[in-house]
Amino acid sequence: MAPALLGSHVDWTCPNCHFAFACDAEGAGEAAFVVCPNCGTRFTPDKPPAILSGDRVLIDRSAFQFRRPRRWEVVAFERSVEDAGLVVKRVVGLPDETIRIQNGDLWIHRPDQPEGYFEIVRKDLRQQRAMRILVHDDDRCGATPRWRPEDLGSNWTRHEGRLVHTESPDDEIGWIVYNHAAPGGNTDQSAPITDYGYYNRGRMQRNEDIHPTPDVAMAFRLQDLHGRGMIWLRATDGRDEFMVQINPRTEKFTVVKNRKPLTDGSGSLPSPLRGETLEVSLIDRQFLLAVGSKTLFTAAIETPRPGVPGAPPPVSNQPLAIGVQGLGAALDRLRVYRDIYYNVPPGTAREKAESVQVRPDEYFVLGDNSPISEDSRTWAEDRLIRPKSFAGKPFVVIYPACGFSLGGWHIQVPDLTRIRYIR
C-alpha cells in the first residue's frame, strides 16, 4: 500500500536536494545504489541501512456495520479462515460491475450499459489528493531545478526558496516549465513522468515494466501578487493541451482546449488569489481546475472511440507550465504529482488481466503499490472480497517508526511528525 502505508522499510535523505524518503526493506542491503524520487539523483549509501518496522494503524470496526464500502476507500479484511491477520487494500470495483485495467486506468462496465461499453472511473479533487503520488517538490529542488524558464530572457528568478516573476509592462507571457528527469539519469535532460517504483528499490524493475503516464497534476501557493495582468496555467497529456487564463483583478477565469475556448469553460474565482493554492490535474483522462478546496471546472478527455479505452496518448516531457503576463508574482509550495498507474504484475497469467466480473455480493480490491501488490489481480483463490470479510476501515497511522543511533545502538521510536489520517 506504499506510499499511503509503509511496511518494513528504510529511510534515506538525498545528498543533492535533502529530500527524505522511504524504500522497501526487501533487498535494501543488496541494492548498490538509491535513486531520489524528488530530483532523480542516484547515490550510493555510505553505510548499511537500518530497517524500520511498518506502520501501525487504528481500525474503525464499526465503519461498515451500517453501510457498504465506497470506491477508493481503504479497507481491512480477512481473506480466508486459513490466513491469520488482516489485509489492507483499496476498494476499486463495486458489486455487479465488470472491471478492466488498461493503460494504467480503471474502467468499468455496469449491467445497464450496452455490451462492450466501458467508462473510465474518474476521481474528484478529494479522492485525487488522497491517492496522488508526489513526483517533485520544488521547495527541495537541489542543484538542478526542474522548473525552468521557457525563454532565457524570462523575468523568472529564485529567491529564498520561492519562484519570483518581476512585473513587466510588455504583453509577453513569461512561462516557467516543468522538465521531468529520468530516474538516475541526466537531470539536465527532459524525460516523461513514469510509474517507476522508487519505493521498490530492492526489487528488479525491467524497462518494459516502467510506463510513461499522462495522469499528472500540479499544485502551488500564490504567495504574492501585484500589478494588472494575467496568470496562465498549461497542462498537456501529449495529445490534448489545456490552458487556463486567470484575471486576478476581475476574479474571472477561462479554460481553453487545443486553442479553442470550452463551452461553460468560464467562471468566477471563489476568492482573491493572493495566499490561495491553485491546482490543475489531468488524472483519469479529466482536466480539473481548483482554487483552495473548491473545484472550479472539470472537462472529460474523451477517447477516440467512446466507451473503448483505446491506446494511451503520447506522453509529453514537459506536461505542466505556469505563465505570468504583466504581473509581479511569487510562488511557493510548488509540487508535481502523478496518479497510481495500475498494471499487470510481471508473471501474472494473461487471463487475469482481462475483464473481471464482480458478483452482486463481492468487491474488487487493489493495493496502491501496483507493481508488486498482491491483490484481486493476482490472487488465485478468494480473489474477490465479500462483505462479511470486512473487519473495518483503517483511519489513522498511530506508529510510524523512525530511528536514531545512540552509542553504537540503533533505536526505533514513534515519529510524531508522520502520524496521519489515512485517506
SEGUBA-189231 format. One line per field, with one value per residue (C-alpha): residue number from 1; z negated, x negated, y negated. Coordinates in steps of 0.1 Angstrom, whole numbers, plus 5000, padded with zeros to 4 digits. Layout:
BEGIN
k <- [NUM,...]
w <- [Z,...]
u <- [X,...]
v <- [Y,...]
//
This chain:
BEGIN
k <- [1,2,3,4,5,6,7,8,9,10,11,12,13,14,15,16,17,18,19,20,21,22,23,24,25,26,27,28,29,30,31,32,33,34,35,36,37,38,39,40,41,42,43,44,45,46,47,48,49,50,51,52,53,54,55,56,57,58,59,60,61,62,63,64,65,66,67,68,69,70,71,72,73,74,75,76,77,78,79,80,81,82,83,84,85,86,87,88,89,90,91,92,93,94,95,96,97,98,99,100,101,102,103,104,105,106,107,108,109,110,111,112,113,114,115,116,117,118,119,120,121,122,123,124,125,126,127,128,129,130,131,132,133,134,135,136,137,138,139,140,141,142,143,144,145,146,147,148,149,150,151,152,153,154,155,156,157,158,159,160,161,162,163,164,165,166,167,168,169,170,171,172,173,174,175,176,177,178,179,180,181,182,183,184,185,186,187,188,189,190,191,192,193,194,195,196,197,198,199,200,201,202,203,204,205,206,207,208,209,210,211,212,213,214,215,216,217,218,219,220,221,222,223,224,225,226,227,228,229,230,231,232,233,234,235,236,237,238,239,240,241,242,243,244,245,246,247,248,249,250,251,252,253,254,255,256,257,258,259,260,261,262,263,264,265,266,267,268,269,270,271,272,273,274,275,276,277,278,279,280,281,282,283,284,285,286,287,288,289,290,291,292,293,294,295,296,297,298,299,300,301,302,303,304,305,306,307,308,309,310,311,312,313,314,315,316,317,318,319,320,321,322,323,324,325,326,327,328,329,330,331,332,333,334,335,336,337,338,339,340,341,342,343,344,345,346,347,348,349,350,351,352,353,354,355,356,357,358,359,360,361,362,363,364,365,366,367,368,369,370,371,372,373,374,375,376,377,378,379,380,381,382,383,384,385,386,387,388,389,390,391,392,393,394,395,396,397,398,399,400,401,402,403,404,405,406,407,408,409,410,411,412,413,414,415,416,417,418,419,420,421,422,423]
w <- [5000,5002,5001,4982,4958,4953,4944,4932,4947,4946,4946,4968,4973,5008,5007,5035,5026,4990,4997,4971,4984,4976,4995,4991,4968,4990,5007,4992,4981,5015,5038,5050,5052,5043,5066,5051,5061,5059,5080,5097,5083,5080,5050,5031,4993,4971,4945,4943,4938,4905,4911,4896,4887,4907,4899,4872,4877,4859,4874,4871,4868,4869,4902,4924,4900,4914,4949,4977,4986,5012,5042,5034,4997,4977,4960,4937,4942,4937,4969,4955,4923,4930,4933,4900,4897,4917,4952,4961,4997,5015,5029,5066,5080,5067,5069,5104,5122,5148,5141,5167,5161,5192,5198,5160,5155,5141,5165,5155,5173,5155,5162,5176,5202,5238,5242,5246,5233,5206,5189,5171,5134,5126,5091,5077,5061,5026,5040,5062,5032,5012,5038,5059,5056,5051,5081,5073,5045,5058,5022,5023,5059,5053,5076,5108,5106,5127,5131,5157,5177,5212,5226,5215,5212,5188,5157,5135,5107,5075,5041,5007,5019,5040,5077,5084,5115,5117,5131,5168,5189,5221,5233,5235,5213,5191,5189,5164,5175,5156,5170,5156,5154,5159,5126,5121,5155,5167,5148,5174,5200,5200,5198,5194,5159,5153,5127,5118,5082,5061,5030,5045,5046,5037,5064,5100,5124,5161,5186,5202,5168,5164,5181,5190,5176,5187,5154,5137,5115,5100,5070,5058,5035,5049,5021,5036,5065,5077,5110,5137,5159,5163,5148,5172,5164,5190,5189,5217,5218,5251,5272,5258,5243,5218,5209,5182,5183,5149,5144,5107,5110,5123,5105,5137,5154,5189,5200,5235,5250,5281,5286,5285,5256,5239,5236,5200,5195,5179,5144,5113,5087,5052,5035,5042,5053,5030,5005,5022,5036,5073,5086,5121,5130,5159,5138,5152,5186,5170,5168,5133,5121,5084,5061,5024,5017,5044,5078,5104,5136,5150,5186,5197,5221,5244,5261,5300,5297,5269,5245,5256,5236,5267,5269,5244,5256,5264,5231,5231,5214,5204,5192,5169,5171,5153,5171,5158,5180,5169,5132,5103,5086,5061,5059,5033,5022,5059,5063,5091,5087,5107,5103,5094,5125,5123,5142,5146,5124,5141,5141,5138,5161,5191,5184,5151,5170,5189,5177,5143,5134,5098,5085,5065,5031,5039,5042,5063,5043,5053,5035,5041,5048,5081,5094,5065,5048,5043,5047,5068,5099,5087,5060,5073,5047,5027,5054,5047,5012,4997,4972,4942,4946,4939,4905,4907,4920,4911,4904,4887,4886,4849,4850,4880,4870,4871,4859,4845,4833,4797,4785,4813,4809,4834,4817,4831,4817,4830,4854,4842,4873,4895,4875,4901,4912,4939,4969]
u <- [5000,4970,4968,5001,4990,4954,4943,4908,4887,4855,4853,4829,4821,4809,4774,4784,4819,4821,4854,4863,4880,4886,4878,4890,4867,4866,4832,4822,4788,4781,4790,4759,4775,4805,4825,4841,4878,4877,4847,4837,4802,4786,4763,4745,4753,4723,4734,4758,4794,4813,4846,4876,4909,4940,4968,4993,5029,5061,5092,5128,5145,5180,5174,5192,5219,5245,5231,5211,5175,5172,5149,5113,5119,5091,5104,5091,5104,5098,5090,5098,5101,5067,5048,5042,5042,5058,5051,5053,5062,5083,5118,5119,5146,5182,5208,5223,5195,5171,5136,5109,5074,5059,5032,5029,5065,5096,5125,5159,5190,5223,5252,5274,5248,5245,5225,5188,5191,5166,5163,5132,5137,5128,5118,5129,5105,5106,5100,5071,5055,5058,5042,5018,4981,4955,4932,4913,4913,4898,4891,4863,4852,4815,4787,4807,4842,4868,4889,4871,4879,4891,4871,4836,4849,4877,4884,4884,4858,4854,4854,4853,4869,4896,4901,4904,4917,4909,4936,4931,4952,4949,4976,4954,4963,4933,4935,4918,4920,4917,4889,4890,4858,4853,4845,4808,4803,4791,4811,4804,4825,4863,4880,4916,4930,4933,4946,4910,4912,4887,4900,4893,4856,4845,4866,4856,4875,4872,4876,4906,4924,4919,4947,4949,4980,5001,5020,5002,5011,4995,5003,4988,4994,4996,4978,4976,4994,4993,5000,5026,5023,5029,5019,5017,5017,5009,5012,5009,5012,4992,5024,5046,5035,5054,5047,5063,5063,5069,5076,5069,5083,5117,5115,5125,5111,5113,5103,5091,5086,5063,5066,5104,5125,5145,5183,5190,5152,5155,5164,5156,5129,5142,5119,5089,5059,5032,5023,5045,5034,5041,5043,5045,5047,5051,5058,5082,5085,5101,5089,5096,5090,5093,5086,5082,5105,5131,5132,5139,5141,5137,5137,5136,5108,5127,5111,5112,5139,5165,5167,5135,5102,5080,5043,5025,5016,4980,4967,4951,4917,4930,4966,4970,4963,4971,4972,4974,4982,4979,4978,4954,4958,4942,4949,4940,4951,4949,4954,4959,4979,4989,5018,5014,5006,5024,5007,5004,4976,4948,4956,4994,5014,5027,5063,5062,5056,5088,5122,5133,5170,5178,5208,5235,5220,5183,5157,5126,5096,5061,5030,5015,4981,4993,4960,4956,4990,5008,5045,5076,5054,5031,5048,5056,5083,5106,5098,5129,5139,5173,5189,5187,5149,5145,5131,5133,5118,5081,5083,5051,5014,5005,4970,4948,4913,4881,4846,4815,4781,4770,4737,4735,4771,4799,4831,4866,4892,4925,4921,4947,4944,4957,4988,5015,5050,5055,5073]
v <- [5000,4977,4947,4945,4972,4985,5020,5027,5000,4979,4941,4922,4885,4873,4857,4833,4820,4832,4848,4875,4907,4943,4975,5011,5031,5061,5063,5030,5042,5057,5028,5009,4975,4954,4931,4900,4898,4859,4849,4882,4882,4917,4921,4948,4951,4945,4971,5001,4991,4996,5015,4998,5015,5010,4985,4995,4983,4978,4995,4984,5018,5002,4984,5010,5022,4997,4990,5007,4997,4970,4969,4957,4964,4981,5013,5040,5075,5112,5132,5166,5185,5202,5169,5152,5115,5087,5074,5037,5027,5001,5008,5001,5024,5025,5053,5060,5042,5056,5043,5037,5022,5006,4980,4975,4966,4983,4989,5003,5017,5017,5041,5012,5002,5015,5047,5039,5003,4993,4960,4947,4941,4905,4893,4860,4835,4850,4885,4873,4857,4889,4911,4890,4897,4869,4866,4834,4808,4776,4764,4790,4787,4793,4781,4788,4773,4790,4759,4737,4706,4713,4684,4672,4636,4645,4625,4656,4659,4678,4660,4676,4708,4690,4687,4649,4632,4595,4572,4563,4538,4559,4583,4614,4644,4654,4692,4715,4751,4784,4807,4842,4862,4900,4919,4918,4902,4868,4843,4816,4835,4838,4872,4884,4889,4927,4951,4961,4975,4956,4974,5008,5002,5037,5053,5056,5033,5040,5012,5029,5028,4990,4970,4933,4917,4887,4887,4857,4828,4797,4775,4743,4714,4679,4662,4627,4609,4573,4554,4556,4587,4624,4657,4687,4724,4750,4788,4814,4852,4853,4852,4825,4792,4772,4736,4715,4677,4661,4624,4616,4581,4592,4626,4645,4675,4690,4726,4733,4767,4770,4732,4732,4719,4746,4744,4734,4730,4696,4686,4666,4673,4681,4655,4633,4653,4640,4667,4693,4727,4734,4769,4784,4821,4844,4875,4902,4885,4855,4819,4804,4768,4760,4730,4737,4766,4757,4774,4746,4766,4802,4814,4851,4860,4884,4914,4916,4943,4936,4964,4981,4975,4971,4965,4942,4907,4898,4885,4851,4845,4810,4816,4786,4749,4717,4683,4647,4618,4582,4591,4595,4628,4651,4689,4715,4750,4759,4797,4821,4854,4884,4908,4945,4965,4998,5025,5063,5075,5095,5132,5128,5150,5132,5142,5123,5091,5094,5081,5094,5098,5087,5106,5088,5096,5090,5063,5059,5045,5032,5021,4986,5000,5016,5031,5055,5056,5089,5082,5090,5091,5118,5140,5174,5181,5157,5132,5110,5099,5105,5080,5105,5104,5067,5060,5022,4990,4981,4944,4932,4942,4941,4956,4945,4955,4935,4944,4929,4942,4940,4954,4979,4990,4982,4974,4972,4947,4933,4904,4880,4858,4886,4896,4890,4898,4924,4911]
//
